[in-house]
Amino acid sequence: MNPPPPLAPDDLPALLAAMPKAELHIHIEGSLEPEMIFALAARHGVALPYPDVEALRRAYAFSDLQSFLDIYYQGADVLRTEQDFYDLAGAYLARAATENIVRAEIFFDPQTHTARGVPMSAVIGGLSRACAEADTRHGVSAALILCFLRHLSERDAFDTLEQALPWREHFIGVGLDSSELGHPPEKFARVFARCRALGLHVVAHAGEEGPPDYIWQALDVLKAERIDHGVQCLHDTALVRRLAASGVPLTVCPLSNQKLRVFPDLARHNLGALLDAGLCATVNSDDPAYFGGYLNQNFRSVFAATGLTARHARQLALNSFKASFAPAADQARWREQLDAVFERHGVRGG
């Protein structure tokens, strides 16, 4: 039997959309669409500094990470009750199903909410309820990762961890996010040691705007199992060798990198170079409501801009399963589903 012909370029977007994939770098607060912001503001009688949805969307013009974070925290102010967090996560997970996301490991920032007087029980209660329902309602395996805000103190992170421990069964790991520059991973060495002792998975944002040294610190000091972003690693050949040899995954977010000017445009994104270097890179949406697209749009945009192929698509999907904290049996099932999709699209062996 002759092998099927190569996938036509026009067919690649359909393959990217259809293939099963895991999303490992999604901030649930970053999926808060302007329409939901206005709906929740009306629910709670909150006055917004924008006249309508479109005016709010126009404000999403960011010059760097901090300019994004300023409006991100402002939008999160409408999240106040357990029902709000349930609705937020439920909306994301319903959309994830339409994008053939089979696994979602969702970041949440409790300090953003507890600092406003929102109880930890409301945050974790709402999010975990949506995650628990995701498999039966949407066919999505979902889990939560609690993130510490790095612009706050390690003492604040310890306090947040202690507040969250009564709900320990509802989150699988901890991460580190928010303003990177000036807040190296080593600042949180002790709280991450405590988390590891509790049996929690450990991930950390490093090497987005920060230097490769932050990635080293995340690996050596925090013992991170995944590096979120990590795109600056290519400036350090020893680090690239380390990441390739260890298989520590990178959760790369192309549209976020473009929006925050980590790369001047997607055509110069280094996703292909990361894969060529043998790194376990994955594609993710980060804060999709703010950065111009959910996971499939990230795939479509970076593939169109850089010329990545079906072979790369297959590798990225496989990497996403391997990089997840899902059980091995689930990962094996998703790989079989991936094979079936590639067969249907006339692509064998990627």
C-alpha positions as CSV (number, residue, x, y, z in Angstrom):
1,M,0.0,0.0,0.0
2,N,1.3,3.4,-0.9
3,P,1.7,5.9,2.0
4,P,-0.8,8.8,2.0
5,P,0.3,12.0,0.4
6,P,1.8,14.8,2.6
7,L,-0.8,16.9,4.4
8,A,-1.7,20.0,2.3
9,P,-1.0,23.3,4.0
10,D,-4.7,24.2,3.9
11,D,-5.5,21.0,5.8
12,L,-3.0,21.7,8.7
13,P,-5.4,24.0,10.7
14,A,-8.0,21.3,10.6
15,L,-5.5,18.8,12.0
16,L,-4.4,21.2,14.7
17,A,-8.0,21.7,15.8
18,A,-8.9,18.0,15.7
19,M,-6.0,16.5,17.5
20,P,-6.3,15.8,21.2
21,K,-4.0,17.9,23.3
22,A,-3.3,18.9,26.9
23,E,-3.2,22.5,28.1
24,L,-0.8,23.0,31.0
25,H,-0.4,26.7,31.2
26,I,-3.8,28.4,31.6
27,H,-4.6,31.0,34.2
28,I,-8.2,30.6,35.0
29,E,-8.5,34.3,35.8
30,G,-7.0,35.0,32.4
31,S,-10.0,33.3,30.7
32,L,-12.3,35.9,32.2
33,E,-13.9,37.4,29.0
34,P,-15.1,41.0,28.9
35,E,-18.7,39.8,28.5
36,M,-18.4,37.7,31.8
37,I,-16.7,40.7,33.5
38,F,-19.7,42.8,32.7
39,A,-22.1,40.0,33.7
40,L,-20.5,39.5,37.1
41,A,-20.2,43.2,37.7
42,A,-24.0,43.4,37.2
43,R,-24.5,40.4,39.5
44,H,-22.6,42.2,42.3
45,G,-23.4,45.9,41.5
46,V,-19.8,46.7,40.7
47,A,-19.2,49.9,38.7
48,L,-16.6,49.3,35.9
49,P,-14.4,52.1,34.5
50,Y,-15.4,51.1,31.0
51,P,-18.7,52.0,29.3
52,D,-19.1,48.7,27.5
53,V,-17.4,45.4,26.4
54,E,-15.7,46.9,23.4
55,A,-14.2,49.7,25.4
56,L,-12.7,47.1,27.7
57,R,-11.4,45.1,24.9
58,R,-9.6,48.1,23.5
59,A,-7.8,48.5,26.8
60,Y,-6.0,45.2,26.1
61,A,-3.0,46.9,24.5
62,F,-0.1,45.9,26.6
63,S,3.5,47.1,26.4
64,D,4.9,44.4,28.8
65,L,4.0,41.9,31.5
66,Q,3.3,44.5,34.2
67,S,1.0,46.6,32.0
68,F,-1.0,43.4,31.4
69,L,-1.1,42.5,35.1
70,D,-2.5,45.9,36.1
71,I,-5.6,45.3,34.1
72,Y,-5.7,41.6,34.8
73,Y,-6.0,42.3,38.6
74,Q,-8.6,45.0,37.9
75,G,-10.8,42.5,36.0
76,A,-10.5,39.9,38.7
77,D,-12.3,42.2,41.2
78,V,-15.7,41.0,39.9
79,L,-14.9,37.4,41.1
80,R,-16.5,37.3,44.6
81,T,-18.5,34.2,45.3
82,E,-18.1,30.5,44.9
83,Q,-20.7,30.6,42.1
84,D,-18.5,33.2,40.2
85,F,-15.5,30.9,40.3
86,Y,-17.6,27.9,39.3
87,D,-19.0,29.8,36.3
88,L,-15.6,31.0,35.3
89,A,-14.0,27.6,35.3
90,G,-17.1,26.0,33.7
91,A,-17.0,28.4,30.8
92,Y,-13.3,27.6,30.1
93,L,-13.8,23.9,30.4
94,A,-16.8,23.9,28.1
95,R,-14.7,25.8,25.5
96,A,-11.7,23.4,26.1
97,A,-13.9,20.5,25.0
98,T,-14.7,22.2,21.7
99,E,-11.0,22.6,21.1
100,N,-10.3,18.9,21.7
101,I,-8.4,19.6,25.0
102,V,-8.5,16.3,26.8
103,R,-6.5,17.4,29.9
104,A,-6.4,20.9,31.5
105,E,-4.1,21.7,34.4
106,I,-5.4,25.0,35.5
107,F,-3.5,27.7,37.4
108,F,-5.4,29.9,40.0
109,D,-4.1,32.8,42.1
110,P,-5.8,32.7,45.5
111,Q,-3.9,35.8,46.8
112,T,-5.6,37.9,44.1
113,H,-8.9,37.1,45.8
114,T,-8.2,36.6,49.5
115,A,-6.5,40.0,49.6
116,R,-9.9,41.4,48.6
117,G,-11.7,39.5,51.4
118,V,-12.9,36.6,49.2
119,P,-12.7,33.4,51.3
120,M,-10.4,30.6,50.2
121,S,-13.3,28.3,50.4
122,A,-15.2,30.3,47.7
123,V,-12.2,30.2,45.3
124,I,-11.3,26.6,45.6
125,G,-14.8,25.4,46.1
126,G,-16.1,26.9,42.9
127,L,-13.1,26.0,40.8
128,S,-12.9,22.4,42.1
129,R,-16.6,21.8,41.6
130,A,-16.3,22.8,37.9
131,C,-13.2,20.6,37.5
132,A,-14.9,17.6,39.2
133,E,-17.8,17.9,36.7
134,A,-15.6,18.4,33.6
135,D,-15.0,14.8,32.8
136,T,-18.7,13.8,32.7
137,R,-20.0,17.1,31.3
138,H,-17.3,17.8,28.8
139,G,-14.9,14.8,28.5
140,V,-12.1,16.9,29.9
141,S,-9.8,15.7,32.7
142,A,-9.1,18.8,34.8
143,A,-6.9,19.6,37.8
144,L,-5.9,22.7,39.7
145,I,-2.5,24.2,40.4
146,L,-2.3,26.9,43.1
147,C,0.0,29.7,42.2
148,F,1.9,32.0,44.5
149,L,2.2,35.7,43.4
150,R,6.0,36.3,43.2
151,H,5.7,40.1,43.7
152,L,4.4,39.4,47.2
153,S,6.6,38.0,50.1
154,E,7.4,34.4,50.8
155,R,5.7,34.9,54.1
156,D,2.5,35.7,52.3
157,A,2.9,32.6,50.2
158,F,3.3,30.5,53.4
159,D,0.2,32.0,54.8
160,T,-1.7,31.3,51.6
161,L,-0.5,27.7,51.6
162,E,-1.8,27.2,55.1
163,Q,-5.1,28.7,54.3
164,A,-5.4,26.3,51.3
165,L,-4.4,23.1,53.0
166,P,-7.9,22.3,54.3
167,W,-8.7,21.9,50.6
168,R,-5.5,20.0,49.7
169,E,-7.4,17.2,48.0
170,H,-8.6,19.7,45.4
171,F,-5.3,20.9,43.9
172,I,-2.4,18.7,42.6
173,G,0.5,21.2,42.7
174,V,1.8,24.7,43.2
175,G,3.3,27.2,40.8
176,L,4.9,30.7,40.8
177,D,3.6,33.5,38.6
178,S,3.0,37.3,38.4
179,S,5.8,39.9,37.8
180,E,9.0,38.0,37.0
181,L,11.7,40.7,36.8
182,G,13.1,41.4,40.2
183,H,11.5,38.4,41.8
184,P,13.8,35.4,41.3
185,P,12.6,31.9,42.1
186,E,15.1,31.6,45.0
187,K,12.9,34.1,46.9
188,F,10.4,31.2,47.4
189,A,12.9,28.4,48.3
190,R,11.4,27.5,51.7
191,V,7.8,27.5,50.8
192,F,8.4,25.3,47.8
193,A,10.4,22.9,50.0
194,R,7.3,22.7,52.2
195,C,5.1,22.0,49.2
196,R,7.3,19.2,48.0
197,A,7.2,17.7,51.5
198,L,3.4,17.7,51.2
199,G,3.6,15.7,48.0
200,L,2.5,18.5,45.7
201,H,3.8,18.8,42.2
202,V,6.0,21.9,41.6
203,V,6.1,24.2,38.6
204,A,7.3,27.7,38.1
205,H,7.2,30.6,35.6
206,A,10.8,31.4,34.6
207,G,12.5,32.7,31.5
208,E,9.7,34.6,30.0
209,E,11.0,38.1,30.5
210,G,13.5,37.0,33.2
211,P,17.0,35.7,32.3
212,P,18.1,32.0,31.9
213,D,19.4,32.2,35.5
214,Y,15.8,32.2,36.7
215,I,15.3,28.9,34.9
216,W,18.4,27.5,36.7
217,Q,17.0,28.7,40.0
218,A,13.6,27.1,39.3
219,L,15.3,23.8,38.6
220,D,18.0,23.8,41.3
221,V,16.3,25.7,44.1
222,L,12.6,25.1,43.7
223,K,13.1,21.6,42.0
224,A,10.5,22.5,39.4
225,E,9.1,19.6,37.4
226,R,8.0,22.0,34.6
227,I,9.1,25.4,33.5
228,D,6.3,27.7,32.5
229,H,7.4,29.8,29.5
230,G,11.2,29.1,29.5
231,V,11.7,30.6,26.1
232,Q,14.9,32.5,27.2
233,C,16.7,29.2,27.7
234,L,18.1,29.3,24.2
235,H,20.5,32.1,25.4
236,D,22.3,29.5,27.5
237,T,23.7,26.5,25.7
238,A,24.5,24.6,29.0
239,L,20.9,25.2,30.1
240,V,19.5,23.8,26.8
241,R,21.6,20.7,27.3
242,R,20.3,20.4,30.8
243,L,16.7,20.7,29.8
244,A,17.1,18.3,26.9
245,A,18.9,15.6,29.0
246,S,16.4,15.9,31.9
247,G,13.3,16.1,29.8
248,V,11.9,18.9,32.0
249,P,9.0,20.4,29.9
250,L,8.5,24.0,28.8
251,T,4.9,25.3,28.7
252,V,5.2,27.8,25.9
253,C,2.6,30.5,25.2
254,P,3.0,32.0,21.7
255,L,0.3,34.6,21.5
256,S,1.1,35.7,25.1
257,N,4.8,36.1,24.0
258,Q,3.7,38.2,21.1
259,K,1.2,40.3,23.0
260,L,3.7,41.1,25.8
261,R,6.5,41.7,23.2
262,V,8.8,38.9,24.3
263,F,9.1,38.4,20.5
264,P,8.5,41.3,18.1
265,D,6.2,39.0,16.0
266,L,5.3,35.4,15.8
267,A,7.5,34.8,12.8
268,R,10.5,35.2,15.1
269,H,9.1,32.9,17.8
270,N,11.6,30.2,18.9
271,L,9.1,27.3,19.3
272,G,10.6,25.5,16.3
273,A,14.2,26.0,17.7
274,L,13.1,24.6,21.1
275,L,11.8,21.5,19.4
276,D,14.9,21.2,17.2
277,A,17.0,21.4,20.3
278,G,15.3,18.3,21.6
279,L,13.3,20.1,24.4
280,C,9.9,18.9,25.6
281,A,8.1,22.1,24.5
282,T,4.3,22.4,24.6
283,V,1.8,25.0,23.3
284,N,-0.6,26.8,25.7
285,S,-2.8,29.9,25.9
286,D,-1.7,31.5,29.2
287,D,-4.4,34.2,29.5
288,P,-6.5,33.7,26.4
289,A,-9.1,36.4,27.1
290,Y,-6.4,39.0,27.1
291,F,-3.9,37.7,24.6
292,G,-6.0,37.1,21.5
293,G,-6.8,33.4,21.5
294,Y,-7.4,30.1,23.2
295,L,-5.3,27.0,22.5
296,N,-6.2,26.2,19.0
297,Q,-5.7,29.8,17.9
298,N,-2.2,29.7,19.5
299,F,-1.5,26.6,17.4
300,R,-2.9,28.1,14.2
301,S,-1.1,31.4,14.6
302,V,2.3,30.1,15.5
303,F,2.2,27.4,12.8
304,A,1.2,29.9,10.1
305,A,3.9,32.4,11.1
306,T,6.8,29.9,11.5
307,G,6.1,27.2,9.0
308,L,5.9,24.4,11.5
309,T,4.5,21.1,10.1
310,A,2.3,18.2,10.9
311,R,5.4,16.5,12.3
312,H,5.8,19.3,14.8
313,A,2.1,19.2,15.7
314,R,2.3,15.6,16.6
315,Q,5.4,16.1,18.7
316,L,3.8,19.0,20.5
317,A,0.6,17.0,21.3
318,L,2.7,14.0,22.5
319,N,4.8,16.4,24.6
320,S,1.7,17.8,26.2
321,F,0.5,14.4,27.4
322,K,4.0,13.5,28.6
323,A,4.4,16.8,30.4
324,S,1.0,16.5,32.2
325,F,0.6,15.1,35.7
326,A,-2.2,12.8,34.5
327,P,-2.1,9.0,35.1
328,A,-0.1,6.9,32.7
329,A,-3.2,5.1,31.5
330,D,-4.9,8.3,30.5
331,Q,-1.8,9.4,28.7
332,A,-1.7,6.1,26.7
333,R,-5.3,6.5,25.8
334,W,-4.8,10.0,24.5
335,R,-1.8,8.9,22.4
336,E,-4.1,6.3,20.8
337,Q,-6.6,9.0,20.1
338,L,-3.9,11.2,18.6
339,D,-2.8,8.3,16.3
340,A,-6.4,7.9,15.1
341,V,-6.8,11.6,14.3
342,F,-3.6,11.6,12.3
343,E,-4.7,8.5,10.4
344,R,-8.0,10.1,9.5
345,H,-6.2,13.2,8.2
346,G,-3.9,11.0,6.0
347,V,-0.8,11.5,8.1
348,R,1.1,8.5,9.4
349,G,4.1,8.8,11.7
350,G,3.6,12.6,11.9
